[in-house]
Structure formats: C-alpha cells, structure tokens
Amino acid sequence: MKTSNITQTSILDNLDTTIMPKQVQELIELLGVNEAYEFICQFGGQVKYIAKSPQRTSLKTVIKPENLAVLCAHFGGITLEVPKREHFDRQIRNLQIKQASVDGASRSELALKYNLSIRQIGNIKNK
C-alpha cells in the first residue's frame, strides 16, 4: 500500500494512543480518534470552557452536536486546556516514514524530506 493511498482516517486508526498524554487518551476515548483529532486540530493549545449544557456554549457552532453533548456531559462546568496536535502529528509522521521506507525510500531521502537526521530516521524505522 503506497503512502499516498493511505487516507487520514486509516492513519489515525493505526496510531498508538497508549503513548499519548492522558488528556489526549481521554478525548479519544470519549469522541473516537478521528473526532478527537479534529477537536484538537481546531482548539489545540487553547483553554476552552466547556458548558454544562450544549445549548449554552459557543462551541455549538463548530462541533458536531453529538460530540458536544459528550464533552458537556464529561467536562461540563470546567475549563479544559486542549492539548496541542503535535502528539498526533509526530505519530502520523513516523507512520509515513515507516511506510515510505517499506516502499523503498532511503534513509537519506527521508531525512531530507522530513528535516530529520539519518539516525532519527533509523530510530523511527526500528520502533
């Protein structure tokens, strides 16, 4: 399977969520990996107040109603520090590096493409 044929959804489904921070794991557990990724992409690094009622929050214009209901039920009445998306991005990059390596790309090509050292590429491939 070529990297270009791998969809974002299938990449997200292949992430090892057990090595992500606890708060990211909690969001994934509540919303699912794809919806958690979208939420974190949109609000990562920000502090958001989660209302107790989905009707009483400005988030209702940007989050699907079913996801907002879950967030309100779980985090309602508190301020949530939304984690940055770098936890996802690093794993996505590493999966892409591994796939490109399987497809025949050299470590030096991958190092140039991803702005990493050859040693880092080797470490990623061996994980």
Backbone hydrogen bonds, N-H to C=O, Kabsch-Sander energy under -0.5 kcal/mol:
donor,donor_aa,acceptor,acceptor_aa,energy
5,N,2,K,-1.0
6,I,2,K,-0.6
6,I,3,T,-1.3
7,T,5,N,-0.5
11,I,7,T,-2.1
12,L,8,Q,-2.6
13,D,9,T,-2.2
14,N,10,S,-0.8
14,N,11,I,-0.9
15,L,12,L,-1.3
17,T,15,L,-1.2
19,I,16,D,-1.2
20,M,17,T,-1.2
25,Q,21,P,-2.4
26,E,22,K,-2.3
27,L,23,Q,-2.1
28,I,24,V,-2.4
29,E,25,Q,-2.4
30,L,26,E,-2.1
31,L,27,L,-3.0
32,G,28,I,-2.2
36,A,32,G,-2.5
37,Y,33,V,-2.1
38,E,34,N,-2.1
39,F,35,E,-2.5
40,I,36,A,-2.8
41,C,37,Y,-2.7
42,Q,38,E,-2.0
43,F,39,F,-2.4
44,G,40,I,-2.3
45,G,82,V,-2.6
46,Q,43,F,-2.0
48,K,46,Q,-0.6
48,K,80,L,-3.1
50,I,78,I,-2.9
51,A,49,Y,-0.7
56,R,53,S,-1.7
57,T,54,P,-0.7
60,K,57,T,-1.2
61,T,58,S,-1.3
62,V,59,L,-1.7
63,I,59,L,-1.8
68,L,64,K,-2.6
69,A,65,P,-2.3
70,V,66,E,-1.5
71,L,67,N,-2.5
72,C,68,L,-2.8
73,A,69,A,-2.2
74,H,70,V,-2.0
75,F,71,L,-3.5
76,G,72,C,-1.5
77,G,50,I,-3.1
78,I,50,I,-0.7
78,I,75,F,-1.8
80,L,48,K,-3.9
80,L,78,I,-0.5
81,E,79,T,-0.5
82,V,46,Q,-2.5
82,V,80,L,-1.0
87,H,84,K,-0.8
88,F,85,R,-1.0
89,D,85,R,-2.5
90,R,86,E,-2.3
91,Q,87,H,-1.0
92,I,88,F,-2.7
93,R,89,D,-2.7
94,N,90,R,-2.3
95,L,91,Q,-2.4
96,Q,92,I,-2.3
97,I,93,R,-2.4
98,K,94,N,-2.4
99,Q,95,L,-2.4
100,A,96,Q,-2.6
101,S,97,I,-2.2
102,V,98,K,-2.1
103,D,99,Q,-2.1
104,G,101,S,-1.3
105,A,100,A,-2.7
110,L,106,S,-2.3
111,A,107,R,-2.5
112,L,108,S,-2.0
113,K,109,E,-2.5
114,Y,110,L,-2.6
115,N,111,A,-0.7
115,N,112,L,-0.6
116,L,111,A,-1.9
121,I,117,S,-2.1
122,G,118,I,-2.3
123,N,119,R,-2.4
124,I,120,Q,-2.4
125,K,121,I,-2.6
126,N,122,G,-1.7
127,K,123,N,-0.6
127,K,124,I,-0.9
